[in-house]
Amino acid sequence: MFLTDEHAKANKESGYEGRKYRPSNGMEGEIFYDCFCANCTKDVNQDCKILGGSYCFSLKDDNYPEELQYDSEGQPTCTSFVSKKDS
């Protein structure tokens, strides 16, 4: 969880749940990476195809990773995230 409560609430109220998520700028992307990718068992060698796909494809592209989306609280998430702490 990294968006402010107000921002997440606005996303939730706007019906963002399940919509594809893409960071709006490099800083937001770095924060997302630090919260998820850097702590995920699936990105051992920084070779995650989900992360790579977010760089290569636009949101409208069929190949954009479905795993990157807004959760039920309006926060961006990766549905394939598996915490290193839990493994």
C-alpha positions as CSV (number, residue, x, y, z in Angstrom):
1,M,0.0,0.0,0.0
2,F,1.6,3.2,-1.1
3,L,-1.0,5.7,-2.2
4,T,-2.4,8.1,0.3
5,D,-5.7,7.1,1.9
6,E,-7.4,10.0,0.1
7,H,-6.0,8.9,-3.3
8,A,-7.0,5.3,-2.8
9,K,-10.4,6.3,-1.7
10,A,-10.9,8.4,-4.8
11,N,-9.8,5.4,-6.9
12,K,-12.2,3.1,-5.1
13,E,-15.1,5.5,-5.5
14,S,-14.3,5.8,-9.2
15,G,-14.7,2.1,-9.6
16,Y,-11.0,1.3,-10.3
17,E,-11.1,-2.1,-8.7
18,G,-9.7,-4.7,-11.2
19,R,-8.6,-2.1,-13.7
20,K,-5.1,-2.4,-15.1
21,Y,-2.5,-0.2,-13.2
22,R,0.4,1.6,-14.6
23,P,2.6,4.0,-12.6
24,S,2.0,7.6,-13.8
25,N,5.7,8.5,-13.6
26,G,9.2,7.1,-12.8
27,M,9.0,8.0,-9.1
28,E,5.7,6.2,-8.7
29,G,7.2,3.2,-10.5
30,E,10.2,3.1,-8.2
31,I,7.9,3.2,-5.1
32,F,5.8,0.4,-6.6
33,Y,9.0,-1.6,-7.3
34,D,10.2,-1.1,-3.7
35,C,6.8,-2.1,-2.3
36,F,6.3,-5.2,-4.4
37,C,8.9,-6.3,-6.9
38,A,11.9,-5.9,-4.6
39,N,10.1,-8.1,-2.0
40,C,8.7,-10.7,-4.3
41,T,10.0,-14.3,-4.7
42,K,9.2,-14.1,-8.4
43,D,11.8,-11.3,-9.1
44,V,14.9,-13.1,-7.9
45,N,17.2,-11.7,-10.6
46,Q,15.2,-8.7,-11.6
47,D,13.8,-10.8,-14.5
48,C,10.1,-10.5,-13.7
49,K,8.1,-10.7,-16.9
50,I,5.3,-8.8,-15.3
51,L,7.5,-5.8,-14.5
52,G,9.1,-6.0,-18.0
53,G,5.7,-6.1,-19.6
54,S,4.7,-2.9,-17.9
55,Y,7.6,-1.2,-19.5
56,C,7.1,-2.6,-23.0
57,F,3.3,-2.4,-23.5
58,S,0.6,0.3,-23.1
59,L,-2.4,-0.3,-20.9
60,K,-4.5,-0.8,-24.0
61,D,-2.2,-3.5,-25.4
62,D,-3.5,-7.1,-24.9
63,N,0.0,-8.0,-23.7
64,Y,0.0,-5.6,-20.8
65,P,0.3,-7.6,-17.6
66,E,-3.2,-8.3,-16.1
67,E,-1.5,-8.8,-12.7
68,L,-0.9,-5.1,-12.3
69,Q,-4.3,-3.7,-11.2
70,Y,-6.1,-1.8,-8.6
71,D,-7.3,-3.7,-5.6
72,S,-10.7,-3.4,-3.8
73,E,-9.4,-0.5,-1.7
74,G,-8.2,1.5,-4.7
75,Q,-4.5,0.7,-4.1
76,P,-2.3,-0.5,-7.0
77,T,-1.1,-4.1,-6.5
78,C,0.4,-7.1,-8.3
79,T,-1.9,-10.1,-8.0
80,S,1.1,-12.5,-8.5
81,F,3.0,-11.0,-5.6
82,V,4.5,-13.5,-3.2
83,S,6.3,-11.9,-0.3
84,K,9.9,-13.1,0.4
85,K,8.9,-12.9,4.1
86,D,6.2,-15.5,3.7
87,S,8.3,-18.1,1.8
